[in-house]
Amino acid sequence: MHKMKYIQVFLVLALLVAGCKSTQTTGQKNSGDKGKQRMVTSVDLETESMMIEAKMNQELDQTEKAVKGYKTILTRNPNFGAALYELASMYEKVGMVDSALYYSQRAEATDKANQWYKLQLATLYHAKGDYKNEIKTWEALIKLDPDKLDYYYELSNTYLADGNIEGAIEPLNRVEKKIGVTEPISLQKQKLWSALGKNDKAAQEIEKLAEALPQEKKYSELMAEMYMKQKNYAKAKKYYDQIAAADPTDEYIHISLANYYHQVGDGESTYNELKKGLRSSVLTCTDKVQILSSIYTAQEFYSSEPGYAFSLLEEVMKDCYDTMTFAPLYGEVLMNRQRYREAANQFGGYLKLDSSRYEIWEAYLICMSVCDAAEDSLLDAARTVQKLFPFQSLPYFMEGQIYVIKKEYAKAEKPLVQCVKLGFNNGYIEADTYALLAEVYYRQERQEEAWQCFEKSLKASPDNIPTLNNYAYYLSENSTKLDKAEQMSKKTIVAEPENPTYLDTYAWILYKMGRAKEALPYMEKAIKNDQEDSATLKEHLEVIQKAAR
C-alpha cells in the first residue's frame, strides 16, 4: 500500500476511534467519573491495532478479512462505534442497505455527539425511503452544529423527498435568518411556493431579492413584469424606476417604460420613450419592428390621430438596412392608411424577393387597382398570380375587370366565368363579379343572362347603389320590367339625391313609363349637377322636354 494511503487510514481511524473512547469499556462510567480522563489500557491498544488491520484489509478490498476483523472487535466490545460504522459502510457499498442500517443505528447509539455516525445514518435512511427518521437525524445534526448550513439544505431536500413542500421551506427560512436574503435561497423558496400554488408568497421572494439586490436588474424586471400583468401600474413603475437608477444606459428600460406609459394611456410619453429606445444600435431592424408591433395595435398604426405609431414605424423603416423583410407589415399599414401607391411599392418590392405568398399578391393587386396603375401592368400581374395560384378567384376577377374597363367584353367573359367556378370566400367579390358579368352579357346583347347576373349580384349585396342604377337603366333601355326598374332607381336617388347619373336614370325610367312631366324636374337637376357636360344627359333632356310639352 502507498504510504499516503496508510496516513489516510490512520487519520480516518483517529477521527472515528476518538469518539469511541468513552464506550470501549464493558462497564459504564459513574457520576464520580465525570470530567475525568480514563486511562488507556492494553486492551484499548490491542483493539485499536485490530481496527487498523481491519481498515487496511478494507482498503485493499480484502472484504472477508475486513468484515471478520470488525466483527472480532465487536465480540470484544459490542459498542465499539468505529467498527460498527465501518461495517455499515461496507454493507452499504455492496447494496445491503438493511444490514448497513442495522450497524449504523448501533454506531450512532454509541455516541450521540458523533456527526460522522449521524451523517451515515441519514444517508441510509434516505436510501430506504425512511424520510421521517432522516428528518429527525438532520435536525439532530443541526442541533450539534447550528452553523453548518449544509445540514439545513439537506433537511429541506429531505422534506421535499417526503412530499412536504412547506416543510422544505422552513429550514431555508432558518438559513435566511442566519445569513440574510440570498439568491439561491430566495429562488428555491420561490419555486417551492409556486409549486404549492401560492403565487403571492412566490412573488414576495422575488420582491425580497429586488429590494435586497437593487443592482441586480433581473429581479426588478421580474417584479415590474408581474405587476404589469396584474395591472398594478404604480408598483410596476417603482421597479422600472429602480432599473433605470441601477443602469441609466440600459436601452431596454426605455422600451419597458414605453409599454408602461402605453398601458396607462399616456401616448406622448410612450412615443418619447420609444424614440429613445429605438435609437439603440444594439437593436436590429427585426427587434425594432417587433417592439413596435408588441406595443401598438394595428388600429393605432392605421390611425392618423395623433399618429405616434405610424411616425415611429416610418422612422424605423427609413433607417432599416433590410426593409423588404418588413415590407408586408409596412405595406399593410400604408394600405390601411389609404396610401395605396406607396403600399403597392412595398408589396411589389417584397414580391421580387419572395413570390410564394398569395396574401401579398392579393394586397398588391388591390393596391394597384385602387391607385389606378397602368392597365397593362395590372393585367400582367393578374396573369402572373393566376399561374402561381390557379385556384384563387381574385386574379381572374382583376383580369375580367380590366377588360371591362377597356370595353373588351368578349375577353372579359372567360376570366369572370372562371372566377364564378372557383367560388367566393365568404361572399368576397361575389356581388362585383356578377355585376361585371351582367355588364359583359348586356354589352353582347345577351339580356336574359345579364338580368340573371344582376339578380345574383343584388342577392349578394342588395343595397349596392351602382348595380341598382345599372340594372334599372338597362331595363329602361329595353322597356322591360319598368316598375321594377323604377323601384331600384328610387333607392339610388334616395341614397345619393345629387348624383346626376342616378337622377338621369330615374328621369329616363319615368319617361319610358309615360310620365315625362314627372321626369322633367329630375332631368333638369341632373343637367345642373353634371360636371362632365354629358352628351347623353343633354339628349335625354331634349327628349323629355319634348314629351312633357
N, C-alpha and C positions, 0 to 999 in steps of 0.2 A: 504493500500500500504506500502511496505517496505520502511524504512527511506532512504536507499540508492537510491531507485527509485526517491524519491522526490528531492534528491540532483541532480540526473542526469537531471531531468526535468528542474530544475532551471538553471542548467549550460547551457543546450541547449537553453533555452529561453533567457538567458543573452547574448549569442552569437548572436542570431537572432534579438532580440529586439534592441541590441546596434546599429545595422545597420539601425534601423527604426527611430531613434530619429529625424533625420533631415526631415522625411517625414510624421510625425504623425499629424502635424497641417494641417488645411484645406488651409491655405494661403501659399505663397512662400516667402522665405527669400529674402530681397532686398540686394543690393550691400553693404549697410551700415552695414548689419548684419554679414558680412564675418569675420570669426575669433572669433566671439563671441559665447558663450555657451548659449543655450536657457534655460530658467527656466522651471523646471518640474512642470506641473500643476496637479490639482486634477483629470482632465480628463485623463492625462497620467497614473496616478497611477491606476485609475479605469480600463483603457484599459489593463494595464499590469496584473491586478488582473483577468480580464476576460480571458486573454491569458493563465494564469497559470491554471485556472479552465478547460479551453478547452483542454489544453495539458494533464491534469490529466485524463480527460474523454477519451482522445485518447489512453493513456497508458493502461487504464482499458478496452479497446475495447468497450467503450460506444460510438460507431461511430456516431450515430444520434445526441447525445448531443454535441459531439466534433464539428461536422460539423456546427450545429446550433450556437455554441458558436463562432466559427471563422467567420461565416457569419455575426453574430450580430456585431462583431468588425468591419467588413468591411462596414457595413451600417453606422457606426460612422466615420470610416476613410477608404475610398476605397483604399488608398495607404499604408496600414499597411503591410509591406513586410513580417513580420514573420507569420502573419495569412495566407497570400497568399501562402507562402512556405509550411506551414503545410497542407493546403488544397490540394495542388499539391501532397504532399507525400501520403496523404490518398487516393486520387483518383488513384495514380499510383499503390498503394498496391492492390487495387481491380481490376486492369486491365483497368481502364477507362483512357486510355492514352491521348485522346483528351482533356478531362476535366483537367487532370493533367497538360498538356502542356499549356493550357489557363491560369491557375493560376500561373504556374511557369514563364511564359513570363511576366506576370504582376508584379510578385515579383522581377524579375531581373531588370525590368524597374524602380523600386523604388530606387534601389541602385546599380549602375553600378560597384561599387568597392567591392561588397559582393561576395566573391568566392564561398560560400555555394550555393547561388542562381544560379550562373553560372554552378556549378558542377551538380546541379539537372537538370538544363535546358539541359546541354549536354547529360545527361543520357536519358532524354525524347526524344530529337531529334534522338538519336540512336535507341530508341525503335520504333520510327516512320519511321526509314529509311531515315530521312532527314539529310543526311551526309554533305551537303553543309553548312547548318546552324550550325551543330555540329562542323564542322571545324572552322567556324568563332568564335564559343564560346570558343574552346580550344585556339585559337590564342589570344582572349581577356584575357583568364586566364593567358597565358604565359606573356602577357604584364603587367598584375598585379603583377605576381611573376615570374620573369625570371629565378630564381634559382631553381624552383620546377621542377625537371627532369621528374617526373611522367606525367606532362602535355604534354611534348614533345612526350613521348611514346604513350600517348592516342591519340594525334594528328596524329601520324604515323599510329596507328591502324585504325583510322577513315578513313584516305586516302585509306588504304587497303580495308576496307569495301566498300568504294566508287569505288573500282576497279582502283584506281590511284596509281600504284606501284611506279612510280618516285616521286610522291608527298609524298609517305610514307617514302622515303629515305631522303628527305630534312630535316625534323625535327631531324632525327638521326645525320645528319651532324652537326646540331647546337649543339646537346649534345656533340658530339665528340670535337668540338672546345672548349667547356667549360671544359671537364674533360680529354681529350686526348683519345688515342686509347685504347679500352677495348674489351674483348672477346665478351660479349653479343651483343654489338652494331655492331661490325665488322662482326660477324657471321650472324646477322639478315640482314645486308646490302648485305652480300654475297649471301644469299638466295634470296633476292629481285632482285638483278642484274641477278642472274641465271634465275629467273622466267621471266625476260624480254628478256632472250636470249643473254644478254651482258656478255659473259663469261670472256672477258678481264677485265672488271670492277669488276666482281666477284672475279677473281684471285687477283686483286690488293688489295682487302680487306683482303684476307688471307696473302698476301705478307706483308701488313702493320703489321699484327699480328706477323708474323715471324720475322720482323725487330724490333718490339717493345718489343716482348717477346721471345728473343732467347733461354731462358731457357726452354720454352715450346716446346719440340721436335716435337710434333704432327703437328705444323704449318709448321715447316721446312720440315718435311716429306711430307706433302701435296704439298708444293711448288716443292720439288725435284721430286716427282712423276709426277706432272703436266708437268714440264719441260722435264722430260724423255719422256713422251708421245708426246710432241711437238718436240722431238729430239733436244732440245736446251740443249746440254750436258754441256756446260760451266756454264750455270746458275744452272743446276741441281747439278753440283759438288760443287758450292758455298754453297748450303744448306746442302749437305751431310757433308761438312767440318764443317759447323755450328753445326750440330748434334753431330759430333764426339767431337767438342770442349766442347759442353754442357755436354756430358756424355761419356768420353773415355772408360768406361766399358761396354757400350751398345754392346752386341754381334750382334745385328741385323744390326748395321751400317756396319759391315764387309760384310754382305750378300748384302746390298744395294749397297755398293761400288763395290762389285764383279760384280753385274748386270751392273753398270755404266761402268766399265772397259771392260766388255764383249761387250757392245754396241759400244764402241769406238774402239774395235779391239785390246785391249791390253791383250793378252792371259795370259802372265806371271803374271800381276797384278791381273787379275781375279782369277787365281789359288791361289795366295798368300793370297788374301782377303778371299776367300772361306775356305782356310785351317785354317785361324784364326777363322772365324765364326763357322765352323763346329766342332771346339773343345769344344764349349759351352755345358755344362752339362744340360742347360735349354732345349736344342733342343732334341727332341725324334728322334728315327730312322726314323719314318714316316716323321717328319719335314725335316730331312737332305736329304732324298731321293727326297722328293717333291721339295726342294730348288734346288738340282742339276738338276732335270728334268725341272724346270721352266727356268733355266739359259742356260743350254746346250741343243742343238738339238740332236736328235737321231744320226745324222750323226757324230757329234762330239764324241759321246760315242764310235762309231764304229771305228773311225779313229785312226791310230797308230801314227800320227804325229800332234802335239808333244805329244799327249796322256794325256793332263791335265785332261780332263773329266773322262776318264776311271780310271786314277790313283786315283782320289778323290772317285769315286764310289767304287773301290776296298777297299779303306781305310775305308769308311763308312760301307760297308758290313762286313768287318772283325771285326769291333767293335760292330756291332748291336747285341742286345740280341735276336732279333726275325727275323733272316734273311729270314725265309720262307715266311714272309709277302711280301717281296720284291723279292723273287726268280724269278717270271715271268719276271720282268724288268731286273734283273741281268742276267738271263739265256738268254734273247733276245740279250742283249749286247754281251755276250760271244759267242753266236751263230753267230752273225754278224761279230765278230772278228775271226771266224773260229776256236774257241776253243770249239769244239763240245762235247768232253768228259766232260769238266767242266760244259758246258751248260746242258748236259743231267743229270748230278748230281743235278743241281739246280732244273730243272723241275721235276725230279724223287722225290726229297725230298718234293717238294710242293704237288705233287700228292698223297703222302701218307697222307697228311692232308686234301686235298680237291680234290676229283676226278671228280668234276662236270663240269669242264671247258674243253670243247673239244679242244679249241685252244692250251691249254697247252699240252694235249695229242699229238696233231699233231706235235708240235715243238719237243716234247720228242722223238717221233718215228723217225722223220727226223734226229735228232742228233744221236740217237742210230744207225741208218742205216749208216750215214756218218762216224762215228768213229769206224766202224767195231765191233760193240758189238756182243756178242755171239749170234749165230743164234737162239738158243732155247729161250734165254731171249727176243729177239726181237719178235719172234713168239708168245710167251706168252703175251707180251704187246699188240700186234696187235689184238689178240683174245679178250683180256680184253676190248679194245676200241670198238670192234665190238658189244659186249654185251651191253656196256653203250650207244653207239651211232650207232645203226644198220643202219642208213641211210647216213652215211658218207663213201665216197669212199676210202680214203687213207688207212684205216686199212686193207681192203680187198686187195688193191694193194700191201701193205707191205707183207702180208701173201703169196700172189702169187709170189712175187719177191724172198722171202726166199726159197720157194720150187724150183724155177727155179735155184737158186744158188746151192741148194742141189741136183739138177738134178732129182727131183721127179716131173716130168712133169704132170703126171696124177693128182696129188694132187694140183698142181698149177692152173689147169684149172678152177675149181669151184669158188675160190675167185676172179680170174681175170674176169670171166664172170659176176659175181655179181657186180664188180666194173663198168663194162660197163653198166649194167642195171640201176645202180644208177645215172649214168651220170657224167659229168665233169663240175666243176665250172670254167667257162671262159677258158676251154681248159686245166685246170690244170691236169697234169699226163695223159692226153689223149694219146699223142703220145707214151709215155713209156708203158702204159697199152697194147696198140695194138702191140707194138714191143715185149713185153713179151709173149702175146698170140700167136703171129706169131712163136716165138721160141717153145712154148708148142706144137702147132699143127704140126710144122715141125718135132719135135723130136718124134712125134707119127705117122709120115708118113701120115699126113693129109695135103698134099702140097697145094691143092687148097684153103683150109681155111687159111693156112699160108700166101699164096700170098695176099689174100683179106685183112688180118690183116696188112701185110706190107704196102699195098697201103693206108689203113686208117691211119696208123702211119705217113707215109710221107705226107699225105694230111694235117695232123695236124701240122707237123713240117718238111717241105720239105728239109731242109738242115741239118738234123740230120745225122752226119757222121757215127756213129756206125751202125745205122739202114740201111743206104745206103750200107755199106760194107756187113752186114749180108745178106741182101736181094740179093745183087749181087752174093755173094758167093754161097748161096743156089740154086739160079737159075743155076749157072755154074755146081754145083754138079749134077743137074738134066738135064743138057744140054738142057735147055729151055730158050727162050727169051734172047739169048746171047747178042744181040745188046743192049737191054735194060740194061742188066747186065753190059756191058762194059761202057755205058754212066754213070751209077750210080757209078761204081768203079773209073772212071776217076775223078769224083768230089772229091773222098776221097783222092786220091794221090796229087791232086792239093792243097787241104786243108792242108794235112799233108804228104809232099813228103818223109819224112824219116821214116815213120811208117812201120815197117816190116810186120805187119798183113795186112795193106791195099795194100802194094806192092805185097805181096803174092797173094791176091785175084785178083788183076789186071792181074798179070802174068798168073794165072791159067785160067782166062777167055780167055785171048789171046790164050793160049794153046788149050783150048776147041774149039776155033774158027779156029784152024788150023794155028795159027800164032806163032809157037814155037820160031822161031828165034827172032821175035819181043819181045816175052815174056821173053827170057833168061836174058837180062840185068836187068829187073825189079826184076827177081827172085834172081839173084846174089846180087843185092843191098839189098834185103830183108834179105838174109842169113847174109850179112855183118853187118846189123844193128840189127840183132836178138841177144838180151842179154840172152834169155832163152834157147837157144840151142834146138829149137823146132824140134821134130821128124817129124812132118807134113811138115814143111818147107823143111827139108832135103829130104824128099820123093818127094816133088813136084819138087825140083831142079833136082833130078836124072831123073825123068820122062821127064822134059822139055829139059834137056841136050841131052837125047837120041833122042827125037823128032827133036831137032834142028840140028843134025848132017847130 
